[in-house]
Amino acid sequence: MQWTPSQLAAAAAAVLLLSSSSSHSQLQVTALPTGNLIPNPFNGDALSWLDQSADQLSSGVVHGLNAAIHNSDGEPTPLSSIPYTPPPSANSNANANANANANSASNDKSYGIAYSPYNPDGTCKTSPQITHDITKLSSFRFVRIYGTDCNQTHLVLSAAQPLGGLQVFAGLFDLHDLDEQLQLIIDAVHANPAANNNPWQAIHTVAIGNELLNRAQATAAEVVAAVQSARETLRAAGYHGPVVTVDTVAAHLQNPELCRVSDYCAANCHAFFDETVPAEAAGDYVWGQVGVGAAAAPPPKRKKVLITESGWPHAGQTNGMAVPSLENQKAAVQSLRDAFALDPSAEDEEVRLVLFSSFDDLWKVDNGYTFGAEKFWGILGH
Ligand SMILES: *[C@@H]1O[C@H](CO)[C@@H](O)[C@H](O)[C@H]1NC(C)=O
């Protein structure tokens, strides 16, 4: 089965702000709220994000911080930037310290982590290699994979199964041979006698597509139809968990139907691609993107948001204030952990962040928008 490394490339940063204005004709620029202004958009059992407000606003009153849209050639085109407003440092530090005590690296259960099973030359990793990798991720709540190629659903599920509840966020990254790909997932689940009478307990989510709109590889209508069809197939096979499509925040805001067709809203969001955001502000920035939507979209149509990718590269070229380095990766990942930490005593709290990524993806290829950093987002192993 084919896969294309560049198509799996990390997200362009996507940050669009919803305005509360109902005017469609004027572009409006809104300062980014900080975590302090929106104390906890995840309070309650659901989160307002993209609903009828997004519908109304998406046609014109949507703005980007380096948000990627596409020109007629399908290439991402940066939109105009507006400055990032850092949160008050005193509060930010206090929060960070408090969280650091309660949620050190030992509490990986607050997060998922992304994983791809390819060698640097793009060939598939073997079963023992995958088992070796996945064993290192056992402290997390779940591992996110992207495709059904390389027998990866089967191999990652098998590797995760003995690791005490490590779930798999399964996916397929393109819509070709949708039914065959779904069958691979279904077969993999049934081949792994994970949880007693419910083998699907090992699956956190099934994602149909990753950034297909951001990369202009499918239309919104195609993605919506694929999600609906996939959900039907998976339900018939006994899976009753979430079925979603993943795209950038920008793509979601421009296409609210992506969120609507998903069982929750699944968005990749990387502060690194915003030239105004330093590493230590990554957590507040990403949290703020969720909060902006939460504040702008009133009830009753509430939906949970999961950030399905966020991280920071440890090598590559500088993007304004966003500087890749080991030290900055550490700071960015800590700030993301702090912003998205769950209460360790509330074991049933739902994860809201997938850290990106577990290991360096040396098989990836840079393009004009990746700052030579595409291979170097791995958090572990160095
Ligand atoms: C996937 O891996 C499992 C376990 O090694 C194996 O039994 C199965 O035949 C493999 N499937 C394919 C399509 O290679």
The ligand as an ORCA input file, in Angstrom:
! r2SCAN-3c Opt
* xyz 0 1
  C      -0.364     -8.075     10.203
  O       0.373     -8.534     11.307
  C      -0.163     -9.698     11.925
  C       0.691     -9.991     13.129
  O       2.023    -10.149     12.775
  C      -0.244    -10.847     10.958
  O      -0.825    -11.959     11.575
  C      -1.036    -10.422      9.750
  O      -1.013    -11.434      8.799
  C      -0.478     -9.162      9.154
  N      -1.343     -8.710      8.076
  C      -0.864     -8.373      6.904
  C      -1.866     -7.910      5.902
  O       0.324     -8.388      6.639
*
